[in-house]
Amino acid sequence: MKDRRNVQAEDLYRLKWTEQPEASPSGGAIVYVSRQVNDSREGYHSHLRIIHQDGSGDRQFTAGERDHSPAWSPSGQQLAFLRKKEEHTQVWIIPADGGEAYPATDLKHGVQSFKWSPDGSWLLLLAEQEQEEQPEKAAALQQGSDTDQTSGPAAASKKAVIIDRITYKSDGGGLWQGRRTHLYVHSLVDSTGRWLTTGEYDVHSYGWAPDSTRIAFTAHIPSDEEPDPDFVRSSDLYTLHIQGDHLHRWTNNEYDMISLSWSPDGQQIAFIASDQSYHNATLTRLYQLSLPEGSITCLCQNSDRLIGNYLVGDSGVGSTVEPVYSRDGQQIYTLLSEQGTVQLIATAADGSGYQVMLDGPRNVHYFTLTMDEHIIFVAADSLQPGELFCRDTVQLEERQLTHWNDELLSQLRLSVPQELQLTSVDGRPLQAWLMPPVREYDADNRVPAILEIHGGPHMMYGYTFMHEFQLLTSQGYAVIFSNPRGSHGYGQQFVNACRGDYGGGDYRDLMEVTDYVLEHYDWIDPDRLGVTGGSYGGFMTNWIVGHTDRFKAAVTQRSICNWVSFYGVSDIGFYFTEDQIGGTPWQRLETLWKHSPLAFVENVKTPILVLHGEQDLRCPMEQAEQWFTGLKRIGAVTRLVRFPDADHNLSRSGHPQLRIQRLEHIAGWFEQYL
């Protein structure tokens, strides 16, 4: 440790992320994506690499600037992937033994994702489809054109945006362009293709049946009897014959579908979904549809566990979201979030139980099965941001295949989180962690501490690499982080416990965690506490400084301060506010206001830094502006930092230089006031 150095913000430029492994169906080879900040530090570079199952022969396989989402052909003789060139992303194909890649598709608005047909003759594409203009809209536009003719040529360079949907924008996507997301089937024999779905709805997840004649997909297709689909949070499961119009609907608004997968014999479809019984806080579970009778079984009905990866981190993006059948169809592999870890489990297809395949204090991001059913997976933990591993499911041996970050990490002083277990005043168990600073400390040489609060709120902190936390411990701070009520990973009642009670029990949990740490670790200075968080964590940071003066500095990020205005300006505002807080501004104004930090701004005595992305449509910029204006008006110590062209995901996948600046602002504010 003596020869090592402290973590720096600029170490972000040196990290390498391993993602999206796929095992060849012909055996032996594994393709994966390697991603890092590009040389200009203006974005990210990603390419495909090939490695053998034993870890040998690791080599670069493609040379594009942004290659990702690899998928082997069923024969294993070709490899398809997504490549972005200029404005749009298309499917490219390269021979498995190397050579020149070539573009296989040329859709007008690019391709979002794709899947090979099992017989290798088709690609099923998810893409934006141009919608025919409605006659009344065309007439309105024509009338506007006639009216504006006297304005001259300059008027034609500007065009008004016509909006008739409540969900007309999305964080990271911007304003809706009038195009729906649908399925397109592309022939690899003669390069012809056609749209399989069309209409005023969006397709989400999808997959091929093993016989290559049918597909399954999820969507909410409106009918005359149903309300505006924008107000419906459910989606349904459909099957469709690709050579006909035999569309069959298997569910009836019972589920919010996440992903699906066909069984090897084509007799079942596994899907991950929420039954919406607790609205936005409902656990996602594993279900199975049996064909042709249409019966649906929840394969984890008696389990209080959460299917999927809900662990918050700032290193690595994405995870495997689809259920994966074993070759014999007897088991279904999924990720599972539990108590700060993300595990891999195999659930029996007959519903008789499940087996934990990968566990431990870590975060499993991606996984794929080899022909001999070894598990190839990407996992991170508190001391490394994610590498590729191989697990033998018979002998249970595990080995690490890649070591992209070993050299960098060997140079750094890293803090090891200490797990804390406590019980809240109302009897709920709470899990928390304490990361000590990397410098020496004791009761005579006390250190400041920073409470970090995750977003969601239905997410969780846990055993994954956090560059931000390591940076703060390198600068002499202890870092406290926890999963208060409302967090995932502790069962249905725990995650539901904050709905309608923002700033209540969740706030008390965070204060009890802080009290516990101060009581048990006398080397932390109780007079030098800081607090920070983003999204829901930003809301809670704002709430905390309006209800206590115990924190001497605060940094609020992409936050919420006013539920009344949030309702109408966020891309999820109307349904999220109704679900989480409990009403609309015109029906429950008092309720929304009493849960709004802005209502308590006059109480703020803590110096607070406000960080916000200007293109954040999840927690829009006006939330930061309202909060900052209120703080300035009462004479509080504050500063507003606006990040241009940054959306809600700045800290995770935003512009690299802005991510560095964000870290520097956080560290600088705490240095000044702690």
Backbone hydrogen bonds, N-H to C=O, Kabsch-Sander energy under -0.5 kcal/mol:
donor,donor_aa,acceptor,acceptor_aa,energy
4,R,1,M,-1.3
5,R,411,Q,-3.3
11,D,8,Q,-1.4
12,L,9,A,-1.8
13,Y,10,E,-1.5
14,R,11,D,-1.2
15,L,11,D,-1.0
15,L,12,L,-0.6
17,W,35,R,-3.3
19,E,33,V,-2.6
22,E,31,V,-2.6
24,S,29,A,-2.7
27,G,24,S,-1.5
29,A,27,G,-1.2
30,I,51,I,-2.8
31,V,22,E,-2.5
32,Y,49,R,-2.2
33,V,19,E,-3.1
34,S,47,H,-2.5
35,R,17,W,-2.7
35,R,33,V,-0.5
36,Q,45,H,-2.1
37,V,15,L,-0.5
38,N,43,G,-2.1
41,R,38,N,-1.5
45,H,36,Q,-3.2
46,S,65,E,-2.2
47,H,34,S,-1.8
49,R,32,Y,-2.7
50,I,59,R,-2.6
51,I,30,I,-2.7
52,H,56,S,-2.9
53,Q,28,G,-1.6
55,G,52,H,-2.3
59,R,50,I,-2.3
61,F,48,L,-3.2
62,T,48,L,-1.5
67,D,46,S,-2.5
68,H,82,L,-2.3
71,A,80,A,-2.5
73,S,78,Q,-2.5
76,G,73,S,-1.5
79,L,94,I,-2.5
80,A,71,A,-2.8
81,F,92,W,-2.3
82,L,68,H,-3.0
83,R,90,Q,-2.2
84,K,66,R,-1.4
85,K,83,R,-0.6
85,K,88,H,-1.9
88,H,85,K,-1.1
90,Q,83,R,-2.1
92,W,81,F,-3.1
93,I,102,Y,-2.6
94,I,79,L,-2.4
96,A,77,Q,-2.9
98,G,95,P,-1.8
102,Y,93,I,-2.3
104,A,91,V,-3.2
105,T,91,V,-1.2
110,G,107,L,-1.6
111,V,89,T,-3.1
112,Q,126,L,-3.1
113,S,126,L,-1.2
115,K,124,L,-1.6
117,S,122,W,-2.3
120,G,117,S,-2.2
123,L,186,H,-2.4
124,L,115,K,-3.0
125,L,123,L,-0.6
125,L,184,Y,-3.5
126,L,113,S,-2.6
127,A,125,L,-0.6
127,A,182,H,-2.5
129,Q,180,R,-3.2
138,A,134,Q,-2.5
139,A,135,P,-2.4
140,A,136,E,-2.0
141,L,137,K,-2.6
142,Q,138,A,-2.5
143,Q,139,A,-2.6
144,G,140,A,-2.3
145,S,141,L,-2.3
146,D,142,Q,-2.4
147,T,143,Q,-2.3
148,D,144,G,-1.7
149,Q,146,D,-1.1
151,S,148,D,-1.9
152,G,149,Q,-1.3
155,A,152,G,-1.2
156,A,152,G,-0.5
156,A,153,P,-1.0
157,S,154,A,-1.2
158,K,155,A,-1.4
162,I,160,A,-0.6
163,I,161,V,-0.5
168,Y,166,I,-1.1
170,S,174,G,-1.7
173,G,170,S,-1.6
174,G,170,S,-2.6
176,W,168,Y,-3.6
180,R,129,Q,-1.0
182,H,127,A,-3.0
182,H,180,R,-0.6
184,Y,125,L,-2.5
185,V,194,R,-2.7
186,H,123,L,-3.0
186,H,184,Y,-0.5
187,S,192,T,-3.5
188,L,121,S,-2.8
189,V,121,S,-0.5
191,S,187,S,-1.1
194,R,185,V,-1.7
196,L,183,L,-2.8
197,T,183,L,-1.3
201,Y,199,G,-1.9
203,V,181,T,-3.1
204,H,218,T,-2.7
207,G,216,A,-2.1
209,A,214,R,-2.6
212,S,209,A,-2.0
215,I,240,L,-2.3
216,A,207,G,-2.6
217,F,238,Y,-2.2
218,T,205,S,-2.3
219,A,236,D,-1.8
220,H,202,D,-0.5
221,I,219,A,-0.6
226,E,223,S,-0.9
231,F,228,D,-2.2
232,V,229,P,-1.6
233,R,231,F,-0.5
235,S,255,Y,-2.8
236,D,219,A,-3.5
238,Y,217,F,-2.9
239,T,248,H,-2.0
240,L,215,I,-2.3
242,I,213,T,-2.3
244,G,241,H,-1.4
247,L,245,D,-2.1
248,H,239,T,-2.7
250,W,237,L,-3.1
250,W,248,H,-0.5
251,T,237,L,-0.7
256,D,274,S,-2.7
257,M,255,Y,-0.7
258,I,272,I,-3.0
259,S,272,I,-1.2
261,S,270,A,-2.2
263,S,268,Q,-2.5
266,G,263,S,-1.5
269,I,289,L,-2.1
270,A,261,S,-2.7
271,F,287,Y,-2.3
272,I,259,S,-2.0
273,A,285,R,-2.2
274,S,256,D,-1.8
279,H,276,Q,-1.5
281,A,278,Y,-2.1
282,T,279,H,-1.7
285,R,273,A,-3.0
287,Y,271,F,-3.0
287,Y,285,R,-0.5
288,Q,297,T,-2.1
289,L,269,I,-2.9
290,S,295,S,-2.8
291,L,267,Q,-3.1
294,G,290,S,-2.4
297,T,288,Q,-2.3
299,L,286,L,-2.4
299,L,297,T,-0.7
300,C,286,L,-0.6
301,Q,298,C,-0.9
303,S,300,C,-1.6
306,L,337,S,-0.8
307,I,284,T,-2.5
307,I,305,R,-0.6
308,G,335,L,-2.2
310,Y,308,G,-0.6
312,V,460,M,-3.1
314,D,465,F,-0.8
320,T,365,H,-2.4
324,V,333,Y,-2.2
326,S,331,Q,-2.5
329,G,326,S,-1.6
332,I,347,T,-2.3
333,Y,324,V,-3.7
334,T,345,I,-2.1
336,L,343,Q,-2.3
337,S,306,L,-2.3
338,E,336,L,-0.5
338,E,341,T,-2.7
339,Q,489,G,-1.8
341,T,338,E,-1.8
342,V,362,R,-2.2
343,Q,336,L,-3.0
344,L,358,L,-2.1
345,I,334,T,-2.7
346,A,355,Q,-2.9
347,T,332,I,-2.9
347,T,345,I,-0.5
348,A,353,G,-3.1
349,A,330,Q,-2.7
351,G,348,A,-2.0
355,Q,346,A,-2.4
357,M,344,L,-2.8
357,M,355,Q,-0.6
358,L,344,L,-2.0
362,R,360,G,-2.1
363,N,380,A,-3.1
364,V,342,V,-1.2
364,V,362,R,-0.5
365,H,363,N,-0.7
365,H,378,V,-2.6
366,Y,378,V,-0.9
368,T,376,I,-2.2
370,T,374,H,-2.4
373,E,370,T,-2.0
375,I,391,R,-2.7
376,I,368,T,-2.9
376,I,374,H,-0.6
377,F,375,I,-0.5
377,F,389,F,-2.2
378,V,366,Y,-2.0
379,A,387,E,-1.9
380,A,363,N,-2.3
381,D,384,Q,-2.3
384,Q,381,D,-1.0
387,E,379,A,-1.8
389,F,377,F,-3.1
390,C,399,R,-2.5
391,R,375,I,-2.6
392,D,397,E,-3.2
393,T,391,R,-0.6
396,L,392,D,-1.2
399,R,390,C,-2.3
401,L,388,L,-3.1
402,T,388,L,-1.4
406,D,403,H,-1.1
409,L,405,N,-2.8
410,S,406,D,-2.2
411,Q,408,L,-1.6
412,L,409,L,-1.2
413,R,5,R,-2.6
414,L,412,L,-0.7
418,Q,434,L,-2.6
419,E,417,P,-0.5
420,L,432,A,-3.8
422,L,430,L,-2.4
424,S,428,R,-3.4
427,G,424,S,-2.1
430,L,422,L,-3.6
432,A,420,L,-2.4
433,W,481,F,-3.1
434,L,418,Q,-2.1
435,M,479,V,-3.0
438,V,473,T,-1.7
442,D,445,N,-0.8
445,N,442,D,-1.5
447,V,523,W,-2.3
449,A,528,R,-1.9
450,I,478,A,-2.6
451,L,530,G,-3.1
452,E,450,I,-0.6
452,E,480,I,-3.1
453,I,532,T,-1.7
459,M,457,P,-2.1
460,M,310,Y,-1.5
463,Y,340,G,-2.9
464,T,462,G,-1.7
467,H,465,F,-0.5
470,Q,466,M,-2.3
471,L,467,H,-2.4
472,L,468,E,-2.1
473,T,469,F,-2.3
474,S,470,Q,-1.9
475,Q,471,L,-1.0
476,G,473,T,-1.3
477,Y,472,L,-2.1
478,A,448,P,-2.4
479,V,435,M,-2.4
480,I,450,I,-2.8
481,F,433,W,-2.1
482,S,452,E,-0.6
483,N,431,Q,-2.0
486,G,494,F,-1.6
487,S,484,P,-1.9
488,H,459,M,-2.2
495,V,491,G,-1.9
496,N,492,Q,-1.6
497,A,493,Q,-0.6
497,A,494,F,-0.9
498,C,495,V,-0.5
499,R,496,N,-1.3
500,G,580,Q,-3.5
501,D,498,C,-2.5
504,G,501,D,-2.5
506,D,501,D,-0.5
508,R,504,G,-2.1
509,D,505,G,-2.3
510,L,506,D,-1.9
511,M,507,Y,-2.0
512,E,508,R,-2.5
513,V,509,D,-2.4
514,T,510,L,-2.1
515,D,511,M,-2.6
516,Y,512,E,-2.5
517,V,513,V,-2.3
518,L,514,T,-2.2
519,E,515,D,-2.1
520,H,516,Y,-2.0
521,Y,517,V,-1.7
524,I,521,Y,-1.5
525,D,447,V,-3.0
528,R,525,D,-1.8
530,G,449,A,-2.7
531,V,553,A,-1.5
532,T,451,L,-2.5
533,G,555,V,-1.1
534,G,453,I,-0.9
535,S,557,Q,-1.8
537,G,534,G,-2.3
539,F,535,S,-2.6
540,M,536,Y,-2.8
541,T,537,G,-1.8
542,N,538,G,-2.5
543,W,539,F,-2.5
544,I,540,M,-2.8
545,V,541,T,-2.0
546,G,542,N,-0.9
546,G,543,W,-0.5
547,H,544,I,-1.8
548,T,544,I,-1.6
552,K,529,L,-2.5
553,A,529,L,-0.9
554,A,607,P,-2.1
555,V,531,V,-2.1
556,T,609,L,-2.9
557,Q,533,G,-2.1
558,R,611,L,-2.1
563,W,592,L,-0.5
566,F,562,N,-2.2
567,Y,563,W,-1.5
568,G,565,S,-1.1
569,V,565,S,-1.0
569,V,566,F,-0.6
570,S,566,F,-1.9
571,D,617,L,-2.6
573,G,570,S,-0.7
576,F,572,I,-2.5
577,T,573,G,-2.2
578,E,574,F,-1.4
579,D,575,Y,-2.1
580,Q,576,F,-3.1
581,I,577,T,-2.1
582,G,577,T,-1.9
583,G,577,T,-0.6
588,R,584,T,-3.3
592,L,588,R,-2.4
593,W,589,L,-2.5
594,K,590,E,-2.4
595,H,591,T,-1.0
596,S,593,W,-1.6
598,L,561,C,-2.6
599,A,596,S,-1.6
600,F,597,P,-2.1
601,V,598,L,-1.3
603,N,600,F,-1.9
604,V,601,V,-1.7
605,K,545,V,-0.5
608,I,637,V,-2.5
609,L,554,A,-2.5
610,V,639,R,-3.1
611,L,556,T,-2.9
611,L,609,L,-0.6
612,H,641,V,-2.1
614,E,643,F,-2.6
615,Q,646,A,-2.2
616,D,613,G,-1.4
617,L,615,Q,-0.7
621,M,616,D,-0.5
623,Q,620,P,-2.1
624,A,620,P,-0.7
625,E,621,M,-2.2
626,Q,622,E,-2.6
627,W,623,Q,-2.0
628,F,624,A,-2.9
629,T,625,E,-2.6
630,G,626,Q,-2.5
631,L,627,W,-2.4
632,K,628,F,-2.8
633,R,629,T,-2.4
634,I,630,G,-1.6
635,G,632,K,-1.0
636,A,631,L,-2.6
638,T,636,A,-0.7
639,R,608,I,-1.1
641,V,610,V,-3.1
643,F,612,H,-2.5
646,A,643,F,-1.3
650,L,647,D,-1.2
652,R,649,N,-1.2
653,S,649,N,-3.0
654,G,649,N,-0.7
654,G,650,L,-1.4
657,Q,41,R,-0.7
659,R,655,H,-2.3
660,I,656,P,-2.0
661,Q,657,Q,-2.3
662,R,658,L,-2.6
663,L,659,R,-2.0
664,E,660,I,-2.4
665,H,661,Q,-2.4
666,I,662,R,-2.2
667,A,663,L,-2.7
668,G,664,E,-2.5
669,W,665,H,-2.2
670,F,666,I,-2.0
671,E,667,A,-2.3
672,Q,668,G,-2.0
673,Y,669,W,-1.9
674,L,670,F,-2.5
